[in-house]
Amino acid sequence: MTPRQFSILLALALAGCGSVDMANYDYRQRYPVGVSRHEAVAEIAAPAGGGTLAAADLTRLDQLGREHIRRGAGPVTVTVGAGPGVPAQAAAAAFGRQVAAALSLPAGEVAVSLIPLKPPPNGRPAALTARVTVPVWVADTPDCGPRTRPVTPDYANGDMASFGCAIQRNLGLMVQDPADLVRMRDSSGRDGNRAADVLDKYRRGVATGSAKEDSTGSTASDIGAGK
């Protein structure tokens, strides 16, 4: 390659570098991560004879309770169908409370409701079934899709059509509570300066605990004795 050819290629490369206006580029606007409200639903059948819930149902309810704590978007509802008559309604209410207790959530975050059921044609009591509904926040990640052109060679030195999409998609997949993407949590009350000091010590391998006070100082008995 002659010096003239090299200078031409260098000029083209430098021109390509200046063609990308990164100052006004925001991949968050090109590939936004949305947050929507969904419902996690489970059907729980009442145990025969009014006994304890099956182990599989207890596991499902425990998982639903954890999902509510992690990304809950509203109170949990437990709906039980109740047949006509006081005994049937009392049994349905007791079963609803049993299911709500298995969620291991505060009482104010679980609402139990009864819906009337028509008696079955055969005259037998209707089987009790509880419908547990847990509203949750879900992150709607962008679809990066296929690349419209190969990564190399790129003589224009321009950004790819899907530049920044993978970052946004991974963010939406990894966030613990998708609602954090659209609103700020309340302050925990911790001292920010103290938290920053602890993190700095942790990175430097220094003990993060507070220094112990000197236990050799005077006590009340020492002062009273004139020491």
N, C-alpha and C positions, 0 to 999 in steps of 0.2 A: 504494500500500500504506500502510495506516494504521500509526502507531507501535505499536499493540497487536498487529496482525498480524505486524509485524516482530519484536517481542519473542517471540511464540509460536514463529516459525520459528527464531529464534536459540536458544531453549531446547531445541527438538527437535534441532537440530544438535549442541549441546553434549552433550546426552544420548546421541546416537549416538556421539560421540567417546569417551565413557566406557564404552561397551558392549563394546569390544574389549579383551580382557585380553592385551595383547601381552607382558606379563611372563612369562606361562606358555605362550606360543605358540612352538612350535619346528617350523618347516616341514621340518626334517631328519628328524623322526620321522614326520611325515605323508607325506612323499615321500622315503623312504630310497633311497640309491643302493647297490645290492647288487654284490658281486663274486663271480664264478663262474669255474671253471676249464674252459676249452675246449681243443680241439686243432686246430692248423693242420696239414693233411696234404697231402703232394704225392707223386705217383708219378713216379719217374724211370726211364726205360728206358736200358739199357746201350747205348753206341754200338757199331755194327757193327765187328768186328775189334779190339775192345778199345782204340779210340782215345780222344780227349778227348771230354768231354761237349759237347752242343750248346750254342750261345750262349743259347738260351731257357732251357734247364735250369740253366745257370750263374746266370742272372739270378734264377730262382725260388729257387735255393738261397741266393743272397746275400740276398734279401729275407727268407727264413725265418730266416737267421742274425741279421739285424738285428731281427726281431721277437722272437727269443729274448733278445737283449740288452735290448730296450726293455721287454718285459713278460713275460718267461719265467716259467713256473710250475713248472719242473722240467727235468731233463736231456732233451736231444734224443735220440731213438732212430732208428737207421737199420736197417731190417729187409730182408734180401735172401733170396730163396728160392734154395736150393742143391740141385742135382740129386744123384743118387747118384754116388759115386766121388770119389777124391781130386782129380782135375783140375777137376771141376765145383765142388767146394767151394772150391778155391784160387781159381778165377776169381770166384766169388761174394764171397769175402772181399776180394779185391783191388778189386772194383767197389764194395763197401761202404766201403772206406777212401777210395776216390776221391771218392765222394759226401760222406763226412764231411769231407774236406779242403776241399771246395768251400764248406762252410758257414762257414769261416774262424772257428772257435770253438776255445777251448782243448780239449785232448784229454779232460780230465776231464768236460766238459759234453756229450760226444757218445758214445753207446754204440752199437756195431755188433753186430748179432746175425744169425745165419743160421737159417733154418727149412727143414726138409727138404721137398723137392718130389718127387712121384712122376713117373717118366719119362712123357712123352707117348706116346699109342698108336702114333704113326708112328715112334717110335724116335729122332727127332731131339732134340738137346739143347734143353731148355726155355730160352726167352728170359729173360734176367736183368732183373729189375725191382726197384728199391729203393723202399721205402715210408718216407718221412721224416715223423716225427711230432714236432711242436713244441708242448708244453703252454704255453698262454698264459692270463694273467688277462684277463677281459673285464668291463667295468663294465655292470651291468644298470640302465639308466636308467628312471625312472618315465614312464608315459604320461600326459601332462597332460590329453589329451582335450578335448572341447568345453566351453565355458562354460555353466553352467546358468542364468545370468541376465546381462543386459547390464551393462556396466561403469557406465554412467550412464543415468538418474539413480539414485543410491543414497542415499536419505534416512536409512537406518540407519547409513551410514558404516561398514559392516562389511567384513571382508576377503573377497575372492573365494574361491570353492570351490577354485580351483587356485593360491592364493597361495603363492609360493615354489617351485612345481613347475618353472618354467622355469630357475630358478637351479640346482636339483639336476640337472636334465637336462643343462644346458650343462656343469656340472662333470664329469659322467660322460663326456660326449663329448669334452672337451678334455684330460682328465688323461692324461699320457704313460704312466704305469705305474699301472693301476687298483689294484694291490696297495698303493699308497701311501694309499689310502682306508681301509684296515683295519689297517695296521701301519706302524710308524715305521722308517725306514732307519737303518742304523748311522751313527755319527758319522764324518765325513770326516777328523777330526783338525785341521781349521782353527780358528784362533782366532776366536771369535765377536765379540770386541771389535774386532779388526782388520777383519773383514768389515763390521761396522756402520760403522766409520770410513770405509772405502772407498766404501760406498754413499752415505753422507752427503756426501762430497766430490764424488762423481759427480753427485748431484742439484744441488749448488751450482755445478757447472762448474769445480771445482778439480782440479788434477792429482792423480791417485790414487797415483802412484808414491812410493816412499820417498825421502827427501831424500838427495842424494849426500854422501858424506863428503868432508871437506877433504883434498885430496891434497898440500897444501903442508906437512904436518907432518914431523917428524923421521923419518929412516929409520935402520936399523941401522948403515949405513955412516957416517951423520952422527954417531951417538953414539960409534962407535969412533974417529972422527977428532977427538973432543973438541969438536964444534960444538954 
